Amino acid sequence: MRQKKLSNFRALYQVRLVFRILTLAASVFVLFNIPEQFDVMLGFNFFKSFSFFHFMWFVWMFEMVSQLVPGRGLFPIGSQKFLKYAFKPRGESTNLRGMEEFLKSSRRGAALSGAFWLCIVAALACVYFAGIVDRRLMLLFVVFFYVSDVICVLYWCPFRVLFLKTRCCATCRIFNWDHLMMFAPLFFIPGFYTWSLCFVALLIFAVWERAFFRHPERFWEGSNEALSCRRCTDKLCPGRR
């Protein structure tokens, strides 16, 4: 019974992957058949008519707000470890050298991950302002990143492998950076639709970073038993079935 419960998160993320792939397919369909729906991104067009991207706005907003709400057993520990309830102290919490090494490596990994993503966003900004891609393609990039986020969780994450060097998503230093990274291309397009998503994503990022600097013990496996393989409730390790 317990093993079945522990596998629920992986099944949930597989469902999310299917939903996000369908979202990408629907966005491409809208691009070629109802391109005017992309106008929702401009100014206050959000309040003028309903479109497929209104639906996605509500989905994205719900997902982001959910990251800030304590959800014991409802959300992966990797996403919730910044909250007090997800902290299970263990003996190594007094290991100052281990904590120092963790802080050093996690800050370096986060900095490299952030720099890498900023380069990608800067490249998108350049082609956008050069007129090579328009706002519609920028939104499609966002939806593509939306799909890629779940692929990183389930199968392979370049940030974990190349920069963070962490064991899995449960111990990921940047788990709740996902929406900020995803919506970053929208920052260059003024409008209620785009900037409201960026603002909430930035708020989640700020809450996460504040928790890390105030309570780093919640993010380290050496001090938080809930992040250990023995106590893991996520079972999202790449390759697990």
LODRENMI-146640 format. One record per residue (C-alpha): chain; x, y, z; residue in one letter. Coordinates in steps of 0.1 Angstrom, whole numbers, padded with zeros to 4 digits, always signed. Layout:
% residues N
+---+-------+-------+-------+---+
| c |     X |     Y |     Z | r |
+---+-------+-------+-------+---+
| A |     X |     Y |     Z | A |
...
+---+-------+-------+-------+---+
% end
This chain:
% residues 241
+---+-------+-------+-------+---+
| c |     X |     Y |     Z | r |
+---+-------+-------+-------+---+
| A | +0000 | +0000 | +0000 | M |
| A | +0028 | +0024 | +0009 | R |
| A | +0047 | +0017 | -0022 | Q |
| A | +0017 | +0025 | -0043 | K |
| A | +0013 | +0058 | -0025 | K |
| A | +0049 | +0067 | -0031 | L |
| A | +0047 | +0062 | -0068 | S |
| A | +0018 | +0087 | -0072 | N |
| A | +0040 | +0117 | -0078 | F |
| A | +0057 | +0101 | -0108 | R |
| A | +0024 | +0091 | -0122 | A |
| A | +0012 | +0127 | -0117 | L |
| A | +0042 | +0141 | -0135 | Y |
| A | +0036 | +0117 | -0164 | Q |
| A | +0001 | +0130 | -0167 | V |
| A | +0015 | +0165 | -0165 | R |
| A | +0038 | +0157 | -0193 | L |
| A | +0010 | +0146 | -0215 | V |
| A | -0011 | +0177 | -0207 | F |
| A | +0019 | +0200 | -0215 | R |
| A | +0026 | +0183 | -0248 | I |
| A | -0011 | +0187 | -0257 | L |
| A | -0008 | +0224 | -0246 | T |
| A | +0022 | +0229 | -0270 | L |
| A | +0003 | +0212 | -0298 | A |
| A | -0028 | +0234 | -0292 | A |
| A | -0006 | +0265 | -0291 | S |
| A | +0009 | +0256 | -0325 | V |
| A | -0026 | +0250 | -0338 | F |
| A | -0037 | +0284 | -0326 | V |
| A | -0007 | +0300 | -0342 | L |
| A | -0016 | +0287 | -0377 | F |
| A | -0054 | +0289 | -0374 | N |
| A | -0064 | +0316 | -0349 | I |
| A | -0033 | +0338 | -0346 | P |
| A | -0053 | +0368 | -0333 | E |
| A | -0056 | +0350 | -0300 | Q |
| A | -0020 | +0359 | -0293 | F |
| A | -0031 | +0395 | -0291 | D |
| A | -0041 | +0388 | -0255 | V |
| A | -0004 | +0395 | -0246 | M |
| A | -0006 | +0431 | -0256 | L |
| A | -0015 | +0459 | -0232 | G |
| A | -0049 | +0452 | -0215 | F |
| A | -0063 | +0430 | -0242 | N |
| A | -0065 | +0403 | -0215 | F |
| A | -0098 | +0419 | -0205 | F |
| A | -0114 | +0423 | -0239 | K |
| A | -0121 | +0387 | -0250 | S |
| A | -0115 | +0351 | -0240 | F |
| A | -0090 | +0328 | -0257 | S |
| A | -0071 | +0296 | -0253 | F |
| A | -0042 | +0316 | -0237 | F |
| A | -0066 | +0329 | -0210 | H |
| A | -0071 | +0292 | -0200 | F |
| A | -0034 | +0288 | -0199 | M |
| A | -0030 | +0319 | -0178 | W |
| A | -0053 | +0305 | -0152 | F |
| A | -0035 | +0271 | -0152 | V |
| A | -0001 | +0288 | -0148 | W |
| A | -0014 | +0311 | -0120 | M |
| A | -0029 | +0281 | -0102 | F |
| A | +0003 | +0262 | -0105 | E |
| A | +0024 | +0291 | -0092 | M |
| A | +0001 | +0299 | -0062 | V |
| A | +0001 | +0262 | -0053 | S |
| A | +0039 | +0263 | -0049 | Q |
| A | +0035 | +0288 | -0020 | L |
| A | +0008 | +0268 | -0002 | V |
| A | +0018 | +0241 | +0023 | P |
| A | +0005 | +0208 | +0009 | G |
| A | +0015 | +0179 | +0030 | R |
| A | +0014 | +0149 | +0007 | G |
| A | +0000 | +0169 | -0022 | L |
| A | +0032 | +0183 | -0036 | F |
| A | +0068 | +0169 | -0041 | P |
| A | +0091 | +0176 | -0012 | I |
| A | +0116 | +0191 | -0036 | G |
| A | +0091 | +0220 | -0042 | S |
| A | +0080 | +0222 | -0005 | Q |
| A | +0113 | +0220 | +0013 | K |
| A | +0115 | +0257 | +0018 | F |
| A | +0085 | +0254 | +0042 | L |
| A | +0088 | +0247 | +0079 | K |
| A | +0066 | +0217 | +0079 | Y |
| A | +0088 | +0198 | +0054 | A |
| A | +0119 | +0201 | +0077 | F |
| A | +0127 | +0169 | +0096 | K |
| A | +0159 | +0175 | +0116 | P |
| A | +0186 | +0149 | +0116 | R |
| A | +0219 | +0145 | +0135 | G |
| A | +0241 | +0161 | +0109 | E |
| A | +0225 | +0195 | +0114 | S |
| A | +0253 | +0204 | +0137 | T |
| A | +0279 | +0195 | +0111 | N |
| A | +0292 | +0230 | +0104 | L |
| A | +0318 | +0219 | +0079 | R |
| A | +0292 | +0199 | +0059 | G |
| A | +0269 | +0229 | +0060 | M |
| A | +0296 | +0252 | +0047 | E |
| A | +0304 | +0228 | +0019 | E |
| A | +0268 | +0225 | +0010 | F |
| A | +0263 | +0263 | +0009 | L |
| A | +0294 | +0268 | -0012 | K |
| A | +0285 | +0241 | -0038 | S |
| A | +0248 | +0251 | -0039 | S |
| A | +0256 | +0288 | -0044 | R |
| A | +0280 | +0279 | -0072 | R |
| A | +0256 | +0256 | -0089 | G |
| A | +0227 | +0281 | -0086 | A |
| A | +0249 | +0309 | -0100 | A |
| A | +0260 | +0288 | -0129 | L |
| A | +0225 | +0277 | -0136 | S |
| A | +0212 | +0313 | -0135 | G |
| A | +0240 | +0325 | -0157 | A |
| A | +0234 | +0298 | -0183 | F |
| A | +0196 | +0306 | -0184 | W |
| A | +0203 | +0343 | -0186 | L |
| A | +0224 | +0337 | -0217 | C |
| A | +0195 | +0318 | -0233 | I |
| A | +0170 | +0346 | -0224 | V |
| A | +0194 | +0372 | -0236 | A |
| A | +0197 | +0354 | -0270 | A |
| A | +0159 | +0353 | -0272 | L |
| A | +0157 | +0390 | -0264 | A |
| A | +0182 | +0397 | -0292 | C |
| A | +0163 | +0378 | -0319 | V |
| A | +0131 | +0393 | -0306 | Y |
| A | +0142 | +0429 | -0308 | F |
| A | +0159 | +0423 | -0341 | A |
| A | +0126 | +0412 | -0355 | G |
| A | +0137 | +0377 | -0362 | I |
| A | +0109 | +0363 | -0340 | V |
| A | +0077 | +0380 | -0329 | D |
| A | +0057 | +0379 | -0297 | R |
| A | +0038 | +0348 | -0308 | R |
| A | +0070 | +0328 | -0311 | L |
| A | +0081 | +0341 | -0278 | M |
| A | +0050 | +0327 | -0262 | L |
| A | +0056 | +0294 | -0280 | L |
| A | +0091 | +0293 | -0265 | F |
| A | +0074 | +0297 | -0231 | V |
| A | +0051 | +0267 | -0238 | V |
| A | +0081 | +0247 | -0250 | F |
| A | +0099 | +0254 | -0217 | F |
| A | +0067 | +0244 | -0200 | Y |
| A | +0071 | +0209 | -0215 | V |
| A | +0108 | +0208 | -0210 | S |
| A | +0104 | +0214 | -0172 | D |
| A | +0086 | +0181 | -0167 | V |
| A | +0111 | +0163 | -0190 | I |
| A | +0138 | +0176 | -0167 | C |
| A | +0120 | +0162 | -0136 | V |
| A | +0112 | +0128 | -0151 | L |
| A | +0141 | +0120 | -0174 | Y |
| A | +0172 | +0142 | -0177 | W |
| A | +0180 | +0177 | -0163 | C |
| A | +0210 | +0196 | -0177 | P |
| A | +0211 | +0219 | -0147 | F |
| A | +0213 | +0190 | -0123 | R |
| A | +0239 | +0172 | -0143 | V |
| A | +0261 | +0201 | -0155 | L |
| A | +0259 | +0227 | -0127 | F |
| A | +0241 | +0216 | -0095 | L |
| A | +0256 | +0181 | -0092 | K |
| A | +0227 | +0170 | -0069 | T |
| A | +0213 | +0135 | -0066 | R |
| A | +0177 | +0143 | -0076 | C |
| A | +0149 | +0168 | -0076 | C |
| A | +0143 | +0164 | -0039 | A |
| A | +0176 | +0180 | -0032 | T |
| A | +0175 | +0205 | -0061 | C |
| A | +0187 | +0240 | -0052 | R |
| A | +0166 | +0257 | -0079 | I |
| A | +0134 | +0236 | -0079 | F |
| A | +0110 | +0265 | -0076 | N |
| A | +0129 | +0286 | -0101 | W |
| A | +0110 | +0268 | -0128 | D |
| A | +0082 | +0294 | -0135 | H |
| A | +0106 | +0324 | -0134 | L |
| A | +0129 | +0306 | -0159 | M |
| A | +0099 | +0296 | -0181 | M |
| A | +0082 | +0331 | -0182 | F |
| A | +0114 | +0351 | -0185 | A |
| A | +0109 | +0356 | -0223 | P |
| A | +0076 | +0374 | -0216 | L |
| A | +0093 | +0402 | -0197 | F |
| A | +0102 | +0419 | -0229 | F |
| A | +0065 | +0421 | -0240 | I |
| A | +0046 | +0448 | -0221 | P |
| A | +0011 | +0438 | -0211 | G |
| A | -0011 | +0426 | -0182 | F |
| A | -0009 | +0390 | -0194 | Y |
| A | +0029 | +0389 | -0197 | T |
| A | +0039 | +0410 | -0167 | W |
| A | +0014 | +0394 | -0143 | S |
| A | +0029 | +0360 | -0150 | L |
| A | +0064 | +0374 | -0146 | C |
| A | +0055 | +0392 | -0113 | F |
| A | +0041 | +0361 | -0096 | V |
| A | +0070 | +0340 | -0108 | A |
| A | +0094 | +0366 | -0094 | L |
| A | +0075 | +0365 | -0061 | L |
| A | +0079 | +0327 | -0059 | I |
| A | +0116 | +0331 | -0066 | F |
| A | +0120 | +0357 | -0039 | A |
| A | +0102 | +0336 | -0013 | V |
| A | +0123 | +0306 | -0022 | W |
| A | +0156 | +0325 | -0021 | E |
| A | +0146 | +0342 | +0012 | R |
| A | +0139 | +0308 | +0027 | A |
| A | +0173 | +0294 | +0015 | F |
| A | +0193 | +0323 | +0030 | F |
| A | +0173 | +0323 | +0063 | R |
| A | +0170 | +0285 | +0066 | H |
| A | +0196 | +0267 | +0045 | P |
| A | +0192 | +0236 | +0068 | E |
| A | +0159 | +0229 | +0051 | R |
| A | +0176 | +0225 | +0017 | F |
| A | +0204 | +0202 | +0028 | W |
| A | +0201 | +0164 | +0030 | E |
| A | +0226 | +0164 | +0058 | G |
| A | +0203 | +0184 | +0081 | S |
| A | +0168 | +0176 | +0067 | N |
| A | +0159 | +0139 | +0070 | E |
| A | +0129 | +0144 | +0047 | A |
| A | +0153 | +0148 | +0017 | L |
| A | +0170 | +0115 | +0023 | S |
| A | +0163 | +0085 | +0000 | C |
| A | +0150 | +0066 | +0030 | R |
| A | +0123 | +0092 | +0038 | R |
| A | +0117 | +0103 | +0002 | C |
| A | +0080 | +0106 | -0007 | T |
| A | +0086 | +0118 | -0043 | D |
| A | +0102 | +0089 | -0061 | K |
| A | +0110 | +0111 | -0091 | L |
| A | +0145 | +0099 | -0096 | C |
| A | +0153 | +0097 | -0134 | P |
| A | +0150 | +0062 | -0146 | G |
| A | +0126 | +0051 | -0118 | R |
| A | +0095 | +0033 | -0130 | R |
+---+-------+-------+-------+---+
% end
